[in-house]
Amino acid sequence: MKHFSGQRFDEDRRTLLRGTKETRLTRKAAAVLSCLIEQAGRTVSRESILSTVWSGTHVHADNVKVLVHEIRIALDDDPRAPQFIRSEPGGGYTFIAPVHDGVLPASTNRAAAIPAIAADPHILFRLAVALADPAQADCRLFLVDGERGMGKSALCAEFMRRARAVASARVCYGQAVAHTGSSETYLPIIDALHHLARQAPRVVPALLARHAPTWLARLPAWVTDIAPSVGAVASPDPSRMIREFGDLLESLAGEGPTIIVLDDLQWAGLETVELLHAVARRHAALRTAILATYTP
């Protein structure tokens, strides 16, 4: 397993993983990515890629360009401002993100292994305080902004790692995705709830049906015999969504704190921002900590 800038590359399964999101690469695209990662920091020519990936076979050099494009889409990497793969004059490519084999280094060296924001002691201290007293009843919301490549996703991974050490805590992750036009309303929250339901399939869907049926309707994979009357909601009422989400967090608080990580909030709609604002101001025993990152 290779780790770089909040991403993981499983070479055996040819899969890229970021949080709970998995993207499967084609066999040749995975081979090209492996070739670039193995020589991270050095320029790899098209000829070298061709001889490695298509050993003994003559293929057109444009195949490399097509596969690099596929990898960039999977990594959400902008060739004009690359985080991972930089095009070089003459047709070569350089994998520019720091790469680590297997798991991240042990805690004594961990700050040096994760970039910029994620290694900032002030930020890590504030997040540690949020987790230090899981019995605290309010909802604590942390917003972290930074340009691409500064380590926001690595910070999310570090926060979740620490949160999982808190007794009885439920930890979930949601991510907004780049899009053209309008995106699905509350997409990162829905992603996080789906992640939460996967961890506790006998508990969370039932709580959704009881306290947040409008949210359950947005999670068709979990609409089963628990709530047969739940139907699709075309245009949910924001005030009801906010109220139900708060009720859900309050019901979860009975068993322990809830930790929610939301990545790339800049791609989320205004409804998500308003929901987070309302929940953070709610006077109730929510026992919730929310970390949200965004690029200005």
VODREN-167640 format. One line per field, with one value per residue (C-alpha): residue in one letter; residue number from 1; x, y, z. Coordinates in Angstrom, 2 decimals. Layout:
BEGIN
zalo: [A;...] .
drendo: [NUM;...] .
xx: [X;...] .
yy: [Y;...] .
zz: [Z;...] .
***
This chain:
BEGIN
zalo: [M;K;H;F;S;G;Q;R;F;D;E;D;R;R;T;L;L;R;G;T;K;E;T;R;L;T;R;K;A;A;A;V;L;S;C;L;I;E;Q;A;G;R;T;V;S;R;E;S;I;L;S;T;V;W;S;G;T;H;V;H;A;D;N;V;K;V;L;V;H;E;I;R;I;A;L;D;D;D;P;R;A;P;Q;F;I;R;S;E;P;G;G;G;Y;T;F;I;A;P;V;H;D;G;V;L;P;A;S;T;N;R;A;A;A;I;P;A;I;A;A;D;P;H;I;L;F;R;L;A;V;A;L;A;D;P;A;Q;A;D;C;R;L;F;L;V;D;G;E;R;G;M;G;K;S;A;L;C;A;E;F;M;R;R;A;R;A;V;A;S;A;R;V;C;Y;G;Q;A;V;A;H;T;G;S;S;E;T;Y;L;P;I;I;D;A;L;H;H;L;A;R;Q;A;P;R;V;V;P;A;L;L;A;R;H;A;P;T;W;L;A;R;L;P;A;W;V;T;D;I;A;P;S;V;G;A;V;A;S;P;D;P;S;R;M;I;R;E;F;G;D;L;L;E;S;L;A;G;E;G;P;T;I;I;V;L;D;D;L;Q;W;A;G;L;E;T;V;E;L;L;H;A;V;A;R;R;H;A;A;L;R;T;A;I;L;A;T;Y;T;P] .
drendo: [1;2;3;4;5;6;7;8;9;10;11;12;13;14;15;16;17;18;19;20;21;22;23;24;25;26;27;28;29;30;31;32;33;34;35;36;37;38;39;40;41;42;43;44;45;46;47;48;49;50;51;52;53;54;55;56;57;58;59;60;61;62;63;64;65;66;67;68;69;70;71;72;73;74;75;76;77;78;79;80;81;82;83;84;85;86;87;88;89;90;91;92;93;94;95;96;97;98;99;100;101;102;103;104;105;106;107;108;109;110;111;112;113;114;115;116;117;118;119;120;121;122;123;124;125;126;127;128;129;130;131;132;133;134;135;136;137;138;139;140;141;142;143;144;145;146;147;148;149;150;151;152;153;154;155;156;157;158;159;160;161;162;163;164;165;166;167;168;169;170;171;172;173;174;175;176;177;178;179;180;181;182;183;184;185;186;187;188;189;190;191;192;193;194;195;196;197;198;199;200;201;202;203;204;205;206;207;208;209;210;211;212;213;214;215;216;217;218;219;220;221;222;223;224;225;226;227;228;229;230;231;232;233;234;235;236;237;238;239;240;241;242;243;244;245;246;247;248;249;250;251;252;253;254;255;256;257;258;259;260;261;262;263;264;265;266;267;268;269;270;271;272;273;274;275;276;277;278;279;280;281;282;283;284;285;286;287;288;289;290;291;292;293;294;295;296] .
xx: [0.00;1.34;0.31;0.51;-1.31;-4.36;-4.60;-3.78;-2.93;-3.57;-1.38;-2.80;-6.44;-5.56;-7.61;-7.19;-8.70;-9.42;-11.38;-14.26;-14.13;-12.68;-11.76;-10.78;-8.17;-7.81;-4.91;-2.68;-3.48;-2.54;0.71;1.54;0.79;3.01;5.79;5.57;5.27;8.31;10.36;8.58;10.42;12.21;11.13;10.05;10.11;7.33;9.84;10.65;6.94;6.33;9.19;8.02;4.26;4.32;7.52;8.24;5.19;5.12;2.35;1.77;3.24;-0.14;-1.35;0.71;-0.97;-4.43;-3.62;-2.09;-5.33;-7.31;-5.11;-5.49;-9.27;-9.15;-6.88;-8.83;-5.48;-5.50;-2.63;-2.43;-1.80;-0.79;-0.67;0.45;1.58;3.49;4.00;7.60;9.01;9.71;6.81;7.91;6.06;7.05;5.12;5.56;3.65;5.65;5.12;5.21;5.12;2.61;1.26;2.42;5.47;5.14;3.95;7.48;8.01;4.41;4.49;7.34;5.41;2.28;2.36;1.77;-1.65;-1.73;1.59;0.68;0.95;-1.60;-4.27;-3.55;-3.74;-7.16;-8.45;-7.02;-8.94;-12.14;-11.60;-10.24;-13.63;-16.07;-18.68;-18.99;-22.51;-22.31;-21.44;-17.95;-17.33;-13.84;-13.33;-9.89;-9.07;-6.01;-4.93;-4.74;-1.76;-1.39;-2.45;-6.14;-7.00;-4.04;-5.36;-8.74;-7.04;-5.04;-8.12;-10.08;-7.16;-7.16;-10.95;-11.14;-9.14;-11.97;-14.10;-17.53;-17.03;-18.67;-16.43;-17.68;-16.35;-18.05;-16.65;-18.03;-16.92;-16.06;-18.95;-20.33;-23.74;-25.64;-24.70;-26.88;-28.10;-26.26;-23.96;-21.08;-23.55;-25.29;-21.89;-21.03;-24.36;-23.89;-20.45;-21.97;-24.72;-22.18;-20.41;-23.59;-26.18;-28.45;-28.47;-28.06;-30.76;-33.29;-32.34;-32.66;-36.14;-37.19;-35.60;-34.59;-36.85;-36.19;-32.48;-33.17;-35.04;-31.78;-30.09;-31.99;-29.51;-30.80;-34.54;-35.61;-38.27;-37.19;-39.10;-41.16;-43.19;-40.17;-40.14;-37.85;-37.70;-37.26;-36.88;-36.41;-37.33;-34.06;-35.56;-36.84;-33.50;-31.70;-34.14;-33.98;-30.19;-29.97;-32.44;-30.35;-27.13;-28.94;-30.14;-26.62;-25.24;-26.87;-24.29;-21.23;-19.76;-20.12;-17.13;-17.90;-15.21;-16.28;-13.66;-13.66;-16.58;-16.01;-17.91;-20.90;-24.00;-25.02;-27.57;-24.74;-23.03;-26.30;-26.96;-23.52;-24.04;-27.43;-26.26;-23.23;-25.59;-28.12;-28.58;-28.84;-26.75;-25.32;-21.84;-20.57;-17.30;-17.26;-14.11;-14.74;-12.05;-12.31;-10.22;-11.05] .
yy: [0.00;3.43;6.58;10.11;13.39;11.78;9.12;5.43;3.24;-0.47;-1.93;-5.45;-4.32;-1.48;0.83;4.41;5.18;8.56;8.38;6.03;6.74;3.97;4.38;1.33;1.89;-0.12;-2.58;-0.45;2.79;1.11;-0.09;3.45;4.88;2.22;3.12;6.82;6.21;3.90;6.81;9.58;12.89;11.91;12.54;9.37;9.54;8.16;5.70;4.40;4.02;2.21;-0.23;-0.93;-1.23;-2.74;-4.76;-6.45;-4.93;-2.00;0.49;4.14;6.65;8.42;5.48;6.87;10.27;8.67;6.61;9.57;11.45;8.56;8.62;12.39;12.10;9.41;11.59;14.79;16.25;19.44;19.32;23.15;23.08;19.47;17.91;14.49;14.22;17.00;16.98;17.66;19.16;16.44;14.20;12.88;12.87;13.34;12.09;15.08;14.06;12.57;8.79;6.46;2.66;0.71;2.50;5.96;6.11;5.73;8.61;9.85;10.70;11.24;15.06;14.89;12.39;14.46;17.80;21.42;21.76;18.21;18.70;22.09;21.64;24.40;22.76;19.31;20.72;22.30;19.02;17.07;19.35;18.58;14.87;15.15;15.38;13.15;13.73;17.41;17.92;20.57;20.38;21.60;22.65;23.18;24.71;24.32;26.12;25.81;25.51;22.14;20.05;21.62;18.47;18.93;15.33;14.10;16.17;14.44;11.05;12.01;13.38;10.18;8.06;9.90;9.92;6.14;5.88;7.61;5.05;4.41;7.13;6.75;8.17;8.88;10.60;12.44;14.20;16.70;16.14;18.47;18.98;21.14;22.66;21.87;18.92;16.71;18.68;17.78;15.38;15.26;14.80;11.98;10.41;10.60;9.08;6.24;5.62;5.67;3.23;0.81;0.68;0.04;-1.39;-2.62;0.68;3.71;2.96;2.37;5.70;7.40;5.94;7.10;10.53;11.54;9.87;12.65;11.84;8.11;8.81;10.16;6.84;4.31;1.53;1.63;1.97;-1.57;-3.16;-0.71;2.10;0.76;3.97;6.19;7.49;9.69;13.37;15.61;18.98;18.51;21.37;22.78;23.56;20.01;18.56;20.66;19.67;15.97;15.97;17.51;14.95;12.16;13.42;13.74;10.14;8.94;10.84;8.36;5.72;7.95;10.91;11.29;12.45;13.71;14.62;16.48;17.02;19.47;21.52;24.08;21.72;21.46;23.59;26.47;24.17;22.11;25.22;26.47;23.08;23.02;26.56;25.67;22.42;24.14;26.68;24.11;23.95;20.22;17.28;16.38;15.20;15.84;17.12;18.10;18.80;20.35;21.32;23.52;25.30;29.04] .
zz: [0.00;-0.96;0.96;-0.43;0.39;1.97;-0.77;-0.67;-3.63;-3.28;-6.02;-5.71;-6.07;-8.50;-6.29;-5.13;-1.70;-0.16;3.08;2.24;-1.49;-3.67;-7.34;-9.36;-12.09;-15.27;-15.29;-17.50;-15.65;-12.37;-13.93;-15.12;-11.68;-10.06;-12.48;-11.59;-7.83;-7.82;-9.16;-7.25;-7.46;-10.67;-14.26;-16.04;-19.84;-21.99;-23.42;-19.95;-19.14;-22.43;-21.85;-18.28;-18.82;-22.33;-22.11;-25.44;-27.13;-29.56;-28.79;-29.67;-27.23;-26.98;-24.86;-22.00;-22.31;-22.24;-19.14;-17.29;-18.03;-16.49;-13.38;-13.02;-13.12;-10.42;-8.27;-9.03;-10.15;-12.20;-14.77;-14.62;-10.86;-10.16;-6.72;-7.93;-11.56;-13.31;-17.07;-18.08;-21.30;-23.81;-22.83;-19.43;-16.10;-12.46;-9.45;-7.12;-3.95;-1.03;-0.98;2.03;1.98;4.10;7.15;8.11;10.38;14.15;16.30;17.09;13.44;12.43;12.26;9.73;7.60;7.04;5.23;6.23;7.90;9.24;11.04;12.54;16.34;17.02;14.89;16.30;19.84;19.17;17.74;20.66;23.04;21.11;21.75;25.30;26.98;25.06;27.74;26.84;25.59;22.88;19.19;18.35;14.76;13.32;9.87;8.29;5.06;2.83;-0.76;-2.49;-1.44;2.01;3.85;4.63;3.74;5.78;8.68;8.31;8.42;11.51;13.30;12.57;13.77;17.09;17.33;16.99;20.22;22.12;23.94;22.37;19.72;16.32;13.58;10.06;6.94;4.11;1.07;-1.39;-4.97;-7.82;-10.22;-12.97;-12.34;-9.17;-6.97;-4.80;-1.79;1.45;-0.44;2.11;5.00;3.14;2.45;6.16;7.23;4.74;6.25;9.73;8.75;7.28;10.64;12.64;10.22;13.03;14.91;12.66;10.03;12.83;14.44;11.07;10.60;14.06;14.23;10.70;8.07;5.58;5.72;5.47;2.23;0.83;1.63;-0.49;0.34;3.94;3.24;4.05;6.22;8.93;7.21;4.30;4.08;3.42;-0.12;-2.19;-1.29;-4.32;-2.57;1.17;3.46;4.90;8.31;8.63;7.52;10.15;12.89;12.05;11.81;15.28;16.62;15.12;16.75;20.07;19.82;18.98;21.99;24.31;23.37;22.98;21.08;17.32;15.26;11.74;9.19;6.05;3.34;0.39;1.65;-1.14;-3.46;-1.13;-1.50;0.74;2.41;3.93;5.31;6.82;8.38;10.05;11.32;12.80;14.42;15.99;17.61;18.81;22.58;23.12;24.31;20.90;22.03;18.53;17.03;13.35;11.34;7.91;5.40;2.33;-0.28;-0.54] .
***
